[in-house]
């Protein structure tokens, strides 16, 4: 059993984490109990009656008993597993790296050096938002870090504390802290040079407040969603009608068109609401130490990209964006080299940088020029690049 580190004691897992894992698996265990427990109950009922099927009432009662028994037993075992999992959960901020251990039957352990961290970000899924939980992620240039290097299930105060602790370590301000926050002398016995803080000085505010999503971008997005919604509706009805039999298209033409319009409007309303929710949550800001970036609809993600991790800055325009003078700024770091399994079953590169959307071409070039001169310039060694 892992003893808690100083960092873990200062920023512990929330007690709600236990209930989140239980609730998130209730539906799965319920379905498994219905199929497995119900089927088992019916077989036991038939076997106990010597092969006689019996009445429907007897079979129904046997199935219900099998479902209830299997559900209670499986959830009880899983609840014990979750308790052990949380007790074994361990994370510590060492002098040169972070350590995270988790797992019961197949435990995993990862160590990531502070100078190798590319991103620090906080996100929430739907259940997290309901229960007030947060996941704190760190990412290096390896795919393993994106999977293992995160602390999930802390409250807001702990997530902010962990985020600040990690960012201070990455930026260099936390180099005088040892063993999860206890102060140590500025000099090291090894004689290694002190790590300077990687900060930049901006002459102006660069944030979503000053560079918000343009009205042109919102208009183009709405038109795109309007057209694509009816295209999606058409293909959905095409698939449904293609499988249907004994339907006279001549007699049902009016109903088909009406169904296409109703489905298209429903999809368009849903996607429009999602767009404005995303717009409400979209935010970015260039601080002296890192780039703060937030996005999401129901599940929110907050990213903190240290300037020392930036590899490339690119301005991109699609055909429609060129017509309306719009552009996007892609700020990439080494973490985008992580891979994930795509829909075709093959490994695919995952972009995990920052995308500034809905900018005019002049604003996009202005932000890019600022990053080029202050971060990617000749003095970039000052920022650890």
SULPEZI-V675462 format. One record per residue. N is the residue number from 1. PHI is phi in degrees with one decimal (NA if undefined). OMEGA is omega in degrees with one decimal (NA if undefined). Layout:
N;PHI;OMEGA + N;PHI;OMEGA
This chain:
1;NA;-177.9 + 2;-76.9;171.7 + 3;-80.0;-178.8 + 4;-73.0;177.0 + 5;-80.3;176.6 + 6;-61.3;179.3 + 7;-63.5;-178.8 + 8;-69.4;177.8 + 9;-70.7;-179.1 + 10;-75.9;-179.9 + 11;-126.8;-173.1 + 12;-79.1;171.6 + 13;-67.2;179.1 + 14;-77.3;174.8 + 15;-59.1;179.6 + 16;-68.4;-179.3 + 17;-60.7;179.2 + 18;-59.5;-177.0 + 19;-70.4;177.2 + 20;-63.5;-179.7 + 21;-66.0;178.2 + 22;-67.4;-176.7 + 23;-62.6;-177.0 + 24;-66.5;-179.1 + 25;-111.0;-178.4 + 26;-61.0;-177.1 + 27;-62.4;179.8 + 28;-61.6;179.0 + 29;-68.1;179.1 + 30;-64.9;178.6 + 31;-64.1;178.9 + 32;-62.8;179.8 + 33;-67.8;-179.8 + 34;-62.7;-177.2 + 35;-78.2;-175.9 + 36;-77.2;-178.6 + 37;-65.5;178.9 + 38;-62.3;179.4 + 39;-63.8;179.4 + 40;-64.6;179.4 + 41;-61.7;178.3 + 42;-64.4;179.4 + 43;-62.6;179.2 + 44;-64.1;179.1 + 45;-62.4;-179.9 + 46;-68.2;-178.8 + 47;-65.6;-178.1 + 48;-71.1;179.5 + 49;-97.9;176.6 + 50;71.8;178.1 + 51;91.6;178.2 + 52;-81.1;-176.8 + 53;-61.0;178.8 + 54;78.6;-177.5 + 55;-81.1;176.8 + 56;-61.8;-179.7 + 57;-62.8;179.8 + 58;-62.9;179.7 + 59;-63.9;179.8 + 60;-62.5;179.6 + 61;-62.3;179.7 + 62;-63.1;179.1 + 63;-64.8;179.9 + 64;-63.2;178.6 + 65;-61.3;178.5 + 66;-61.0;179.0 + 67;-63.4;-176.7 + 68;-64.3;-178.2 + 69;-63.0;-179.0 + 70;-64.8;179.8 + 71;-63.8;-179.4 + 72;-64.1;-178.9 + 73;-65.3;-176.9 + 74;-66.1;179.1 + 75;-68.6;177.6 + 76;-65.7;177.8 + 77;-64.0;-178.8 + 78;-66.3;178.8 + 79;-63.5;175.5 + 80;-65.5;177.2 + 81;-60.4;-178.9 + 82;-63.3;178.7 + 83;-60.7;178.3 + 84;-66.4;179.5 + 85;-58.8;-178.9 + 86;-68.1;178.8 + 87;-65.3;-179.6 + 88;-85.2;-178.8 + 89;-65.0;-174.7 + 90;-143.5;172.5 + 91;-148.8;-176.7 + 92;-149.4;175.5 + 93;-100.1;-179.7 + 94;-79.9;-177.3 + 95;-64.2;-174.4 + 96;-113.6;-176.7 + 97;-158.8;173.1 + 98;-103.9;178.0 + 99;-119.1;176.7 + 100;-132.4;177.3 + 101;-124.4;177.8 + 102;-157.9;178.1 + 103;116.5;179.8 + 104;-116.4;-177.9 + 105;-82.4;178.2 + 106;-128.6;-175.4 + 107;-66.2;176.5 + 108;-123.0;-179.5 + 109;-142.4;-179.2 + 110;-132.2;177.0 + 111;-128.1;-179.1 + 112;-124.7;178.4 + 113;-68.5;-177.0 + 114;-59.2;-176.2 + 115;-72.8;179.5 + 116;-94.4;-177.8 + 117;-73.1;-179.7 + 118;-96.9;-176.1 + 119;-138.6;166.5 + 120;-130.3;-178.5 + 121;-145.7;-179.0 + 122;-118.8;176.4 + 123;-139.7;179.3 + 124;-139.7;167.8 + 125;-92.3;-175.2 + 126;-60.7;-178.2 + 127;-66.8;176.3 + 128;-60.0;-178.5 + 129;-64.4;178.9 + 130;-66.7;-174.4 + 131;-95.9;178.9 + 132;72.6;179.5 + 133;-109.4;-178.0 + 134;-138.3;174.4 + 135;-114.3;179.9 + 136;-105.9;-176.5 + 137;-110.9;166.0 + 138;-126.2;-177.3 + 139;-137.7;171.8 + 140;-107.2;-178.1 + 141;-84.2;-178.9 + 142;-106.1;178.7 + 143;-70.7;-178.4 + 144;-63.9;-177.0 + 145;-65.6;-179.6 + 146;-68.5;-179.2 + 147;-90.5;-171.7 + 148;-99.1;-170.0 + 149;-84.9;173.2 + 150;-151.1;177.7 + 151;-111.5;-173.7 + 152;-111.3;175.5 + 153;95.6;175.3 + 154;-116.2;178.0 + 155;-81.1;-173.8 + 156;-61.7;-178.1 + 157;-61.3;179.5 + 158;-67.0;179.5 + 159;-64.4;177.9 + 160;-66.8;178.3 + 161;-64.9;177.9 + 162;-64.3;179.7 + 163;-60.1;179.7 + 164;-64.8;179.4 + 165;-61.0;-179.6 + 166;-66.2;-178.8 + 167;-65.2;176.6 + 168;-64.2;178.4 + 169;-64.7;-178.0 + 170;-67.7;-177.2 + 171;-76.1;178.9 + 172;106.1;-178.8 + 173;-69.7;-178.2 + 174;-95.4;-175.7 + 175;-71.7;178.8 + 176;-91.2;178.7 + 177;-100.9;-177.8 + 178;-134.9;177.7 + 179;53.0;171.2 + 180;68.5;169.3 + 181;118.2;178.3 + 182;-73.1;-174.1 + 183;-75.0;176.7 + 184;-134.5;-178.0 + 185;-66.6;-177.3 + 186;-69.7;-179.1 + 187;-89.8;179.2 + 188;-116.1;-178.3 + 189;-63.5;-178.5 + 190;-73.9;-179.7 + 191;78.1;180.0 + 192;-68.6;-179.2 + 193;-66.0;178.6 + 194;-67.6;180.0 + 195;-89.6;-177.6 + 196;-83.7;179.9 + 197;-71.0;-179.0 + 198;-90.1;179.3 + 199;-126.2;176.0 + 200;-126.8;178.8 + 201;-110.2;179.9 + 202;-100.0;-179.4 + 203;-83.1;179.9 + 204;-150.5;179.7 + 205;-75.9;174.1 + 206;-120.0;-177.8 + 207;-156.8;177.8 + 208;-69.8;175.1 + 209;-70.3;-179.4 + 210;-85.1;-179.9 + 211;-121.7;-178.2 + 212;-75.4;174.2 + 213;-61.3;-175.3 + 214;-72.9;177.9 + 215;-62.0;176.8 + 216;-60.4;-178.7 + 217;-63.0;179.3 + 218;-63.3;179.0 + 219;-62.7;179.1 + 220;-62.6;179.7 + 221;-63.5;179.5 + 222;-65.5;178.0 + 223;-62.6;178.7 + 224;-60.7;-179.5 + 225;-70.5;177.7 + 226;-62.3;-178.0 + 227;-67.0;-176.5 + 228;-66.2;179.6 + 229;-64.0;-180.0 + 230;-75.3;173.8 + 231;-67.8;177.7 + 232;-61.8;179.0 + 233;-59.6;-180.0 + 234;-62.5;-178.3 + 235;-68.0;177.5 + 236;-63.0;178.7 + 237;-66.5;178.8 + 238;-62.0;179.3 + 239;-67.1;-178.7 + 240;-64.0;-179.0 + 241;-68.8;178.8 + 242;-65.5;179.4 + 243;-91.2;-179.1 + 244;-77.9;179.8 + 245;-124.3;176.7 + 246;58.3;176.9 + 247;-113.6;177.1 + 248;-89.5;-177.1 + 249;-65.4;179.9 + 250;-66.1;-179.6 + 251;-75.7;-175.3 + 252;-102.4;-175.0 + 253;-57.5;-178.0 + 254;-61.6;-178.9 + 255;-68.3;178.3 + 256;-65.3;178.5 + 257;-63.0;179.0 + 258;-62.7;177.5 + 259;-64.2;177.8 + 260;-61.3;-179.8 + 261;-66.7;-178.6 + 262;-63.7;179.4 + 263;-64.5;178.8 + 264;-62.7;178.6 + 265;-64.5;179.9 + 266;-61.8;178.7 + 267;-64.7;-179.3 + 268;-63.7;178.6 + 269;-61.8;179.9 + 270;-60.6;-177.6 + 271;-70.9;177.6 + 272;-68.0;176.7 + 273;-60.4;178.9 + 274;-61.6;179.5 + 275;-62.4;-177.4 + 276;-72.5;172.8 + 277;-66.4;177.1 + 278;-62.6;179.3 + 279;-59.6;179.9 + 280;-64.8;-177.1 + 281;-88.3;-176.9 + 282;-69.3;-179.2 + 283;-160.2;172.6 + 284;-149.2;178.7 + 285;-157.3;175.4 + 286;-91.2;176.1 + 287;-96.1;178.0 + 288;-61.5;-175.4 + 289;-101.9;-173.5 + 290;-159.9;174.1 + 291;-100.4;176.4 + 292;-93.8;-176.6 + 293;-144.2;179.5 + 294;-134.9;175.9 + 295;-158.6;178.3 + 296;139.4;177.6 + 297;-108.6;173.8 + 298;-98.4;174.3 + 299;-87.4;-177.7 + 300;-100.9;176.2 + 301;-133.0;175.6 + 302;-112.9;-178.0 + 303;-117.8;175.7 + 304;-127.4;-176.1 + 305;-99.9;176.4 + 306;-61.9;-179.7 + 307;-62.5;-178.5 + 308;-67.6;-178.0 + 309;-94.4;-176.0 + 310;-69.5;179.5 + 311;-106.3;-175.6 + 312;-141.1;172.3 + 313;-129.7;-173.7 + 314;-131.6;172.3 + 315;-101.7;-177.7 + 316;-126.9;176.4 + 317;-137.1;170.0 + 318;-86.8;-178.4 + 319;-61.9;-179.6 + 320;-64.6;179.4 + 321;-63.3;178.6 + 322;-65.5;179.6 + 323;-63.3;-176.2 + 324;-106.0;177.4 + 325;68.8;-179.9 + 326;-105.4;180.0 + 327;-157.7;174.7 + 328;-123.8;177.2 + 329;-109.4;178.0 + 330;-98.5;177.0 + 331;-109.6;-171.9 + 332;-108.1;172.4 + 333;-129.2;-175.6 + 334;-67.3;-179.7 + 335;-64.7;179.5 + 336;-68.3;177.3 + 337;-80.4;176.2 + 338;-61.5;-179.4 + 339;-121.7;175.9 + 340;-142.2;179.5 + 341;-82.4;-178.5 + 342;-82.2;-178.2 + 343;-65.1;179.8 + 344;-86.7;178.4 + 345;83.7;-179.2 + 346;-105.1;177.9 + 347;-63.4;178.6 + 348;-132.4;176.9 + 349;-70.0;-179.5 + 350;-111.3;177.7 + 351;-78.8;-178.8 + 352;-126.1;178.4 + 353;-86.7;-177.2 + 354;-123.7;177.4 + 355;-120.8;176.8 + 356;-89.5;-170.6 + 357;-104.9;170.1 + 358;63.2;-178.9 + 359;-95.8;169.0 + 360;-72.1;-177.5 + 361;-61.9;179.4 + 362;-68.1;178.5 + 363;-68.0;178.9 + 364;-62.5;178.8 + 365;-69.0;179.3 + 366;-64.7;178.5 + 367;-63.8;178.8 + 368;-63.6;178.9 + 369;-62.8;178.3 + 370;-63.4;178.4 + 371;-66.3;-179.8 + 372;-64.9;-176.3 + 373;-82.2;-175.5 + 374;-96.6;-176.7 + 375;-113.7;-176.8 + 376;-97.0;-178.0 + 377;-77.3;-176.1 + 378;-66.1;-178.1 + 379;-93.2;-175.3 + 380;-65.6;177.3 + 381;-62.5;178.3 + 382;-65.4;-178.6 + 383;-102.3;177.8 + 384;82.0;-178.1 + 385;-87.9;NA
